[in-house]
Amino acid sequence: MVRMLRILLFLSVLSGFCSIRASAQGELDEQHKIFFRNEKTFAFDLNSNGWGANYRYGKRNVARDKFLFEGDLNFIKHHKEDKILSIRGFSLKRFVFGKTNYVFDSRFSVGYQYELFEKTDKGSVSVRVFGLAGGTLAFLKPIYYHVEKGDGTGEDTVLFHNEIQYHLIYGTMPYFYGISQISILPGVYGKLGLGVDFSRSDKRVQTIEAGITLEVFPKKLEIMATETNKQILPVVFVSYRFGKVVSGYHLKDADEGTLP
């Protein structure tokens, strides 16, 4: 909830930023403009349930429209995760009590983008809306805990179970411990958003995006053993996207203005 409130606050600031940039319009932009505008961009995402990154290729359809092809990698957290400090020995390790799996997903989607307002003056912004849909694969990697045996006869490495008491835990084992036991859960995915491109160069892309995503899986994603897990994941996100505009025209040098 706190993360979502921060994202909503960010959206309010973004709206004010767009108003300020729009009021600065008026000076003509004399840069050479690419007509057949395709885009190759990367983005860093802050999600209400984690964080991630993606690559997007935007292929020009008509004047303000683009077909989108996107691939994502995201790390997913449970909203009830809370790290505590081990009080066992002198380990001083922090861990999430009750967490059973690290979860990350890989998403592949196609979609459509429409530019509501295009850049006309120098220093102006463009505003676009977009939507995508596709498939997702969630990877669940079991977490092993380093604990003292309940009978006090030594130490052990175990998966989380309800008989573990937090004061017996030294910490979790290294991330790649148990990597061979990863399980995969397929699902479907959708994304809706709005972006504001504020780049001053016509051949570069610098965009702040915000919106919602929805992932649906055939069963619950087992992240926590001590909390309720979900199979439908609605998420709010904000992204910083950057990249370049390239020509989709066969006379590329002429379109990009690079002829000698």
C-alpha positions as CSV (number, residue, x, y, z in Angstrom):
1,M,0.0,0.0,0.0
2,V,2.8,2.4,0.9
3,R,4.5,1.7,-2.5
4,M,1.3,2.4,-4.3
5,L,0.8,5.7,-2.5
6,R,4.3,6.7,-3.5
7,I,3.5,5.9,-7.1
8,L,0.3,7.9,-7.1
9,L,2.2,10.8,-5.6
10,F,4.7,10.5,-8.4
11,L,1.9,10.6,-11.0
12,S,0.7,13.9,-9.5
13,V,4.2,15.4,-9.8
14,L,4.4,14.1,-13.4
15,S,1.2,15.9,-14.2
16,G,2.6,19.2,-12.9
17,F,5.8,18.6,-14.9
18,C,3.9,18.1,-18.1
19,S,2.0,21.4,-17.5
20,I,5.2,23.3,-17.0
21,R,6.8,21.9,-20.1
22,A,3.6,22.6,-22.2
23,S,3.6,26.2,-21.0
24,A,7.2,26.6,-22.3
25,Q,6.2,25.9,-25.9
26,G,6.4,28.4,-28.7
27,E,10.0,28.3,-30.1
28,L,10.0,26.5,-33.4
29,D,11.9,23.2,-33.6
30,E,14.2,23.2,-36.6
31,Q,15.7,19.7,-36.1
32,H,15.6,17.3,-39.1
33,K,12.7,15.0,-38.3
34,I,12.6,11.3,-39.1
35,F,9.3,10.6,-40.9
36,F,9.1,6.7,-40.8
37,R,9.6,6.6,-37.0
38,N,10.4,3.3,-35.4
39,E,11.7,3.1,-31.8
40,K,14.1,0.9,-29.9
41,T,14.0,1.5,-26.2
42,F,14.8,0.1,-22.8
43,A,13.0,0.8,-19.5
44,F,13.5,0.4,-15.8
45,D,10.2,-0.3,-13.9
46,L,9.2,0.4,-10.4
47,N,6.1,-1.8,-9.6
48,S,3.8,-1.9,-6.6
49,N,5.0,-5.6,-6.1
50,G,8.6,-5.3,-7.1
51,W,10.8,-4.0,-9.9
52,G,12.0,-4.9,-13.3
53,A,13.3,-3.9,-16.8
54,N,12.1,-4.4,-20.4
55,Y,13.0,-3.9,-24.0
56,R,10.5,-2.5,-26.5
57,Y,10.5,-2.2,-30.3
58,G,7.9,0.2,-31.7
59,K,7.2,-0.2,-35.5
60,R,5.5,2.7,-37.2
61,N,2.0,1.9,-38.6
62,V,0.6,5.2,-39.7
63,A,1.3,8.8,-38.7
64,R,0.8,8.6,-34.9
65,D,0.4,4.8,-34.5
66,K,2.9,2.1,-33.7
67,F,2.8,-1.6,-33.2
68,L,4.7,-2.6,-30.1
69,F,6.7,-5.7,-29.3
70,E,8.0,-6.0,-25.7
71,G,9.9,-8.3,-23.4
72,D,10.1,-7.9,-19.6
73,L,12.0,-9.4,-16.7
74,N,10.5,-8.6,-13.2
75,F,11.2,-9.6,-9.7
76,I,8.0,-10.1,-7.7
77,K,7.5,-9.6,-3.9
78,H,4.6,-10.3,-1.6
79,H,3.0,-7.2,-0.2
80,K,3.4,-8.6,3.3
81,E,7.1,-9.2,3.1
82,D,9.0,-7.8,6.1
83,K,12.6,-8.4,6.8
84,I,13.7,-9.2,10.4
85,L,17.2,-9.5,11.9
86,S,18.4,-12.9,13.0
87,I,19.0,-13.1,16.7
88,R,20.8,-16.5,16.4
89,G,24.5,-16.4,17.3
90,F,26.3,-13.5,15.7
91,S,25.0,-13.9,12.1
92,L,23.2,-10.5,12.0
93,K,21.5,-11.6,8.8
94,R,18.2,-10.2,7.6
95,F,15.5,-12.5,6.2
96,V,11.8,-12.6,5.5
97,F,10.2,-15.0,7.9
98,G,7.8,-17.4,6.1
99,K,9.0,-16.7,2.6
100,T,9.0,-20.0,0.5
101,N,10.1,-18.9,-3.0
102,Y,12.0,-16.1,-4.8
103,V,9.8,-15.3,-7.8
104,F,10.7,-13.6,-11.0
105,D,8.8,-13.6,-14.3
106,S,9.6,-13.2,-18.0
107,R,6.8,-11.6,-20.1
108,F,6.4,-11.3,-23.9
109,S,3.7,-9.2,-25.4
110,V,2.5,-7.3,-28.4
111,G,0.4,-4.2,-28.6
112,Y,-0.4,-0.8,-29.9
113,Q,0.5,2.8,-29.2
114,Y,-1.3,6.0,-30.2
115,E,0.3,9.4,-29.9
116,L,-2.3,11.8,-28.4
117,F,-0.1,14.9,-28.7
118,E,3.0,15.1,-30.8
119,K,6.0,17.5,-30.4
120,T,5.6,20.6,-32.5
121,D,7.7,23.3,-30.7
122,K,11.2,23.1,-29.3
123,G,11.0,22.0,-25.6
124,S,7.5,20.6,-25.9
125,V,6.5,17.0,-25.0
126,S,4.6,14.3,-26.7
127,V,1.9,12.2,-24.9
128,R,1.1,8.6,-26.0
129,V,-1.2,5.9,-24.7
130,F,-0.4,2.2,-25.2
131,G,-1.8,-1.3,-24.5
132,L,-0.2,-4.7,-24.7
133,A,-1.1,-8.3,-24.1
134,G,0.7,-11.6,-24.1
135,G,2.1,-14.5,-22.1
136,T,4.2,-14.7,-18.9
137,L,6.3,-17.4,-17.3
138,A,6.8,-17.2,-13.5
139,F,9.9,-18.9,-12.1
140,L,9.8,-20.0,-8.5
141,K,13.1,-20.7,-6.8
142,P,12.8,-22.4,-3.3
143,I,14.3,-20.7,-0.3
144,Y,16.3,-22.7,2.1
145,Y,16.8,-21.6,5.7
146,H,19.9,-22.2,7.9
147,V,18.5,-23.2,11.3
148,E,19.4,-24.7,14.6
149,K,17.6,-28.1,15.1
150,G,14.8,-27.8,17.6
151,D,16.4,-30.5,19.8
152,G,19.6,-28.5,20.0
153,T,21.7,-31.2,18.5
154,G,23.2,-29.1,15.7
155,E,22.4,-27.1,12.6
156,D,20.4,-27.9,9.5
157,T,19.4,-26.5,6.1
158,V,15.7,-26.8,5.5
159,L,12.8,-25.5,3.5
160,F,10.3,-23.4,5.4
161,H,7.7,-25.3,7.4
162,N,5.3,-24.2,10.1
163,E,7.3,-25.8,12.9
164,I,10.3,-23.4,12.3
165,Q,10.5,-20.7,15.0
166,Y,12.1,-17.5,13.9
167,H,14.5,-17.4,16.9
168,L,16.1,-20.6,15.6
169,I,17.0,-19.2,12.2
170,Y,20.5,-18.0,11.4
171,G,19.4,-16.7,8.0
172,T,18.7,-17.9,4.5
173,M,21.1,-19.8,2.3
174,P,22.8,-18.1,-0.7
175,Y,20.4,-17.2,-3.5
176,F,21.6,-19.9,-5.9
177,Y,21.3,-22.7,-3.3
178,G,18.6,-25.0,-4.7
179,I,18.6,-23.4,-8.1
180,S,18.0,-26.8,-9.8
181,Q,14.6,-27.0,-8.1
182,I,13.1,-24.0,-9.9
183,S,9.5,-24.6,-11.0
184,I,7.8,-22.7,-13.8
185,L,4.2,-21.5,-13.9
186,P,2.8,-20.0,-17.2
187,G,0.1,-17.3,-17.3
188,V,-1.4,-14.5,-19.3
189,Y,-0.6,-10.8,-19.1
190,G,-2.0,-7.4,-20.0
191,K,-0.7,-3.8,-19.7
192,L,-2.2,-0.3,-20.1
193,G,-0.3,2.9,-19.8
194,L,0.4,6.5,-20.6
195,G,3.8,8.0,-21.5
196,V,5.3,11.5,-21.7
197,D,8.3,11.9,-24.0
198,F,10.4,14.9,-22.9
199,S,13.6,14.4,-24.9
200,R,14.9,17.5,-26.6
201,S,16.4,15.5,-29.5
202,D,14.1,14.3,-32.2
203,K,16.2,11.2,-32.6
204,R,16.2,10.2,-28.9
205,V,13.5,8.9,-26.6
206,Q,13.3,9.8,-22.9
207,T,9.9,8.9,-21.5
208,I,8.2,8.7,-18.2
209,E,5.5,6.0,-18.3
210,A,2.8,5.0,-15.8
211,G,-0.1,2.6,-15.8
212,I,-1.4,-0.8,-14.7
213,T,-0.6,-4.4,-15.5
214,L,-2.5,-7.6,-14.8
215,E,-1.1,-11.1,-14.6
216,V,-3.3,-14.2,-14.2
217,F,-2.0,-17.7,-13.4
218,P,-3.7,-21.0,-13.2
219,K,-2.9,-21.3,-9.5
220,K,-1.5,-19.1,-6.7
221,L,2.1,-18.0,-6.8
222,E,3.5,-19.5,-3.6
223,I,5.7,-16.7,-2.2
224,M,4.8,-16.8,1.5
225,A,3.7,-19.7,3.7
226,T,2.5,-17.4,6.4
227,E,0.3,-15.1,4.3
228,T,-2.4,-15.5,1.6
229,N,-1.0,-15.8,-1.9
230,K,-2.7,-14.7,-5.1
231,Q,-3.1,-16.0,-8.7
232,I,-4.4,-12.7,-10.1
233,L,-1.8,-9.9,-9.7
234,P,-3.0,-6.3,-10.4
235,V,0.0,-3.9,-10.4
236,V,0.6,-0.2,-10.6
237,F,3.9,0.8,-12.3
238,V,6.0,3.8,-13.3
239,S,8.9,3.5,-15.7
240,Y,11.8,5.5,-17.1
241,R,12.2,4.6,-20.8
242,F,15.2,5.6,-23.0
243,G,16.4,4.8,-26.5
244,K,16.5,6.0,-30.0
245,V,14.3,6.7,-33.0
246,V,15.3,4.9,-36.2
247,S,13.9,5.0,-39.7
248,G,11.8,2.2,-41.0
249,Y,12.1,3.5,-44.6
250,H,14.2,1.8,-47.2
251,L,16.0,5.1,-47.9
252,K,17.2,5.3,-44.4
253,D,20.0,7.9,-44.8
254,A,17.6,10.3,-46.5
255,D,14.9,9.9,-43.8
256,E,17.4,10.2,-41.0
257,G,19.2,13.2,-42.6
258,T,22.6,11.5,-42.7
259,L,23.3,11.8,-46.5
260,P,26.7,13.5,-47.2
